[in-house]
Amino acid sequence: MFILLSSLQGEFHPSAPTLEAVRDRLPMLGFPIDGLEQIGEHTVLEVDITANRGDVMSHRGLARDLAAGLGLSLAPLEVPRQTEGNPAREIRLEASACSLYATAELSLGAGATPEDAKRFLTLLGLTPKCLPAVDASNELLHRYGHPTHAFDADKVRGAVRVRWAKAGETLITLDGVSRALTPEDLVIADDAGPIAMAGVMGGDATKVTETTTRVLLEAAYFDPKVVRLMARRHGLHSDASHRFGRGADPLMPRVARDLLVARLQAWANATVQAVWSVGQEPPTAAAIPLSGSLLNRIAGETLALGEAALLLGRLGCIVEAQPEGLKAVPPSWRHDLAIPEDLAEEVLRLRGYDRLQAVLPPLDADPEPLQSTILRAQSLAKRMAHLGFFQTV
């Protein structure tokens, strides 16, 4: 993933990390820097992101993790919130794989993509389309990490449905390829049929062009497994599918929609006709307990629970002290935090693996005997090997 250093630093307030601090700390947090390029006065970093951390696939997300590791503060995210009202058209969620669909319909006026936005996209290796609705969607994706999409509203026929595709349906996607859909594919459809592959790519028939005067915006939450399998099935890996497939923030759709509306108001002199949403945000995640004994066992040394609480709080967790440890509610963007061991590993990661003792602690007890099922499996494997079989992993 390409990161523009100045944009990364712009997410911090009041002070931002230097290039040296970024280069030193990101690899320690688990994100190696594969390359660094100086393009004029701009520094572009190529950062390697692990598959379970879709939350850092943006400048804001990476800055959030870097701030937690360095103990710095982020600038507040300024979101011009839109007031939802009567819908301009019916939106139906007919598949459980979409829990929330936030949208808006706008009329576009005269305007163009600003030069700084085009420069931002170009430095990240993208080609600006010089269409404010498309460029704004791409710019927000790389700044804040949540995919959005703009349809030409005059080309969308009737109600919009999020549903499973029907056998025999086809869709020409934005790359010009006609794709045969299956009932395992989640689609956005109007009264005439599919107009987009949900979370993967939009359709050619409803794309925004130079003649578009009205847009219908989409900011939704789609099930990661459904998007991941759909992208793999069609061999279609887009910026959107990479993020939805790794798990997007389920609380971001309305925020992303409002940011996109504000961009179009500023860039294209857009007039809002309607703002609305369908579905619900998920409930708050359950609290995860972290005992002091588990933390110390994984660390190999005794760690203060107060320090652990501070580090988890920097991640965005809501932390509560317990008699024998901590209880933490992970933030909405960290779907990978699910068990106590996850919390312990995060404490060690933010604290710094270089601070772990270099010597293994001594064993203070004899190991427990192997379970009978393991012993039987080992015995069977030896017998089969003696008979001439080979084990394939």
N, C-alpha and C positions, 0 to 999 in steps of 0.2 A: 504494500500500500504506500502511495506517495503522500508525503506530508510537507506542506510549505511552512518552514520554520517561523516566519513572521506571523502567519495566521495561528499557528500553535501557541506562540508567545502571547498573541492578542487575547487568548482565552483566560489569561491570568490577571489578577489584580490584588494588591497594588504593585507587586513586583513579579517579573517573569524570569524563568530560568534562562541562563546563557546557553549557547550552543554546546559548550564544554559540559555543562551540567546535564543537558539532554542526552548527549552522547555517552556520558558515564552511567546515567541512571536507567535509561530505557532497557539496555540489555540486562541489568540487574533485576528489573521487574519482569523479565521474560520476553522482551520484544527486541531482538537483535536488529541492529541497523545494517542492512545489506549493502547500502550505497549512499553516497552523498554527492550531490552535483550543485555546482555554483552556476546559476544562469543569470548573468548580469549581476544585479545587486541582490538577487534572491537565492536563498539556500533551500534546496529540496532534498528531503530525506526519504529513502526507501526503507520502510520498516516492515519486519516480518511479524505477522499476527497469527497467533495460534487459532486452531479451528473452533475452540470453545469460547472465544472472546469476541463475539460479534459486537459487543458494547464499545470496543475501542476502535472500530472501523470508521472513525471520523476524527476531525481535529478536536472537537469538543470531548469526545470519548477518551482519546489518548491523553489529552490535557488533564482530564479528571483523574485518570489513573496515575499520571505523573505527579499531579498535585498531592495525591495521597502518599506517594513515595517520598516526596521532598518536603512534605509539611507546608505546602504553599496554599494559597487561596485562589479560587476561580472567580472571574468576574461574573456577576449575575447575568442570567440569560434573559434578555429583554424581549418579551413576547407581547406584541399588540393583540390582546385577546379580542376575539370576535364574539358578538352576542348571537347565539343561535335562535332561530325563529321558525316560521313556517317553511316547509320544504318547497323547492321549485319543481321537484319531481319525486316520484316514489322510489325509494331504495329498499330492496328486500334482501335480507340475509337468509338464504335458504340452505346454507351449509354451516355446520358447527365449526368448520375450520377458519371461519372469519368471525371474531367476536365483536369487533367495532369497526365501523366504516364512517369516517368523518369526511364531509364534503362541503363544497361551496360552488355557486354558479356566479360568474362574473362577466361583465361586458368589457372588452378591451378597448382602450383608446389609443392615441398616438404615443409612441415611446419606443425605447430600444434597450437592449442589455447594456448596462454601464461598462465602461472600459475596465474598471478594476475587477469586476466580476468575470469578464472575458479573460483578463490576464490570470486570474486565479485558476480558472479552468484550464487554460493553456499550460500553465506551469505544472499542472498535475497530469499532463499528457492527454487531455481531452480537447475536442474540437468544439468551440462554441457554435451553436446553431443560429445565433442572431435572432432567435425567437424568444422573447422574454419568458413565456410560460415554460418552455423547455429548459432554457438556461438556468432559470431560477430553481427549478426542480433539481437539476444536477448540482447546482451550487450548494443548496441546502443539504443534499445527500452527503456531500463530502465535508461540509462544516459540522453537521449535527447528527448524521448517521441514519436518519429515518427516511426510507424511500417514499416518494410521492409521485403522482402522475397527473397529467392534464389531458383531458379529452376535448376535442372540438364539440362543444355542446350541441351545435346545430346538426351534427352527424349522428348523435345518439338518439335512437328511436324509442320513445316512451320510457317505461320504468327501467331501472337498473337493478339487476339481480346478481348476487354472488351465489353461485350454484355449482354443482358438479356438471361437467360436460356430458353430453349425450353421445352414445355410439353413433359414428358417422359424421359428427360435426367437424368442421375444419376452421382454421383461423390463419390468415396471413398476418404474421407478426411484423414489427417495425423493421426487421432486417430483410423483409421481402420474401421470406420463406413461407410456403403454405404448409401448415402442420395439421396432421390428422390427430384429433383429440380422442381421449378415452374417458370412460366414466371415473377414472382415478384422477383426472385433471380438474383443478378448481379454476373456474373462469368467472370473469365479469361479463355479463350478457345484457343486451337490451331486447326489445321485442322482436328484433330480427335475428338474433343469435349472438354468439360470443364476440366480444369486442376487445378482450385482453385475457392473457394468462395471468391469473392473480399472483402478484408478488414476483413475477418473472419478467414479462415484457408485454407492452401494449400492442394493440392491433393497428394495422396500416390504415384501415378504413376510417378510423376515428382520430387519426393523429392530427396534431396542431400544425398548421401550415401558415404561409404568409397571408392567406386570405381569411384566416380564422378571426372572427369578431367576438365570439363568446366561448368561454371555457368552463368545463365541469371538472372540478378538482377531486382527487382521490388521495386520502391518507388513511391507511387501515392497519389492522393487525391480522396477519395470517399465520396459521399454524406452521412452525418451522419444519416439521417432518414432511408435511404435505408439499411445501414449496421445494424443499431439498430433493425429494423423490421426483417431483415434476421436472425440475431443471435437469436432473440426471437422465430421466427417461427421454427427454427431447434433446439432450446434448446442448442445452441453451443456458449458459452460465452468465448472468448479467450482474451489474453492480447491485441491483435490487435483490436478486435471488441469493447472492452471497450474504447479504445482511439479514434478510428474512429467514434464510435457511440456517443461519447460525443463532437466530433468536433475537428479534428486535425488542425494543422497550414497549410493552403493551400500554404504557401510559402516554406515549408520544404522539399518537395519531392526531388528536385535536391541536396539540402544540405545533406539529409540523404543518398542519393545514393553515393555522393562523399565521405562521411565518410565511408560508407561500402566498397567502392572500395579501399580506403586507408588502411582500416583494413586488407583486403585480400592481398593487396600487401605486408604488413608488416608481417602478420601471416602465409600466405600460399605461399609467393613468387609468387603471381599471376601476369600474364601478361595481360594487357588490350588489347582486340581486337577491341572493339568499345564502344563508349559512345554516347547516344542520348536520345531524349525525344520527346513526342508527346503531343499536347495540350498547353494550356496557363494558366499562373497564373491569378487569379482573379484581377480585378481592385482594387485600394485602397479604403478602406471603406469610406463612407461619414462622414463628420464632424458632431459631435453632439454638439448642443448648451447647455450651462449650465448657467442660469442666477443667479445672486447673490441672488435674492429674493427666487428662488426655493431652492437653497442650504441652505439658512438661515432658511426657513420654515421646511425643513426636519431635520436640525440639532437642531432646537429649540433655536438657538442663532445665533449671528452674527459671521460669519467666514470671514477671509481675503481671497480675491480672489487670492492674490499672493501665499498664502500657498496652496490653492487648486490646482493652476497651478503647483506648485512644486511637490505635491504628485502625480498628474496625469502624470507628466513627468517621475517620477520614474517608473511608470507602463509600460512605453514605448509609451504613447500617444504623439502625436504631438499637442502641445497646442498653441493656439493663443488668445491673449487678445482682447476682444470686448468691446464696450462702456458700456454695462450693464452686462457683465459677461465674459464667456470664450467659446471657440470653440475648441473641441478636436477630433482628428482622432485616434481611438483606434488602437493598434497594431494588426497584422494579427492573433496572437494567442488568442486574446480575443474576440471571436465571441459573448460572452454573454453581451458585452457592446453595447447597441443599442439605448437607450433613455436617456434623461437628468437625470432621476431618478437613472439610473445605475451609472452615473458618480458621483452623489451626494453621493450615498451609498459607492462607492469606496473611496472617500475622507474621509468619516467618519471612514471606516474600517482601512485605513492606519494611520489615525490620532490617532486612538485608541478609542474604545467605552467607555473605562473607563474615558475618558475626557468629555463625554457628561454630561450635568447637570442632577442631580438626581431628580430634581423637575420639574414637567410638567409646561410649560409656561402657563400663564393665557390666557383664550379666550378673544379676544378683539372685538368679534362680535357675534351676534346671529347666530346659525346654520341655513342654508337654509332649506326651507320646503322640505319634501320628494317628489320625482317625482310621478306623477299620476300613472305611470306603477307599481311602487313599492307599492303604496297604494292599487291598485287593486289586486295585487298578495297577499298581506297580508290579504285583505278581503276575497278573494277566499279560502285561506288556512284555515281561521277560520271557514268558512261555511262548508268546507269539513270535518274538524275535528269534528264539531257538528253533522255531518251525520254519524260519526263512522269510517271515514278513518284515516289511519296512514301515517305520512310523512316519507319517506325513503330518506336519503341523500346518 
